[in-house]
């Protein structure tokens, strides 16, 4: 006896297009359930708590990009620290 398996379809838009695309439900679930913790590069990254792996769509399509803070985080923290110290010193009577 032949058994038919029904797989629901999902329609979605992207922010760049208004065209409707049909996607297999399994593909959509993979996109929703993906985790940056499965990616070794993300797991070893100091900015993971800030970006949580970036854009899921890009990561799944092997077009991963990192947030800019990854490359200048130390300078940014030093700047904030210096500004905080200068404001603290200026506010003393």
Buried (B, 14 or more C-beta within 10 A) or exposed (E): EEEEEEEEEEEEEEEEEEEEEEEEEEEBEEBEEBEBEEBEEBEEBEBBEEBEBBEBEEBEEEEBEBBEEBEEBEEEEEEEEEEEEEEEEEEEE
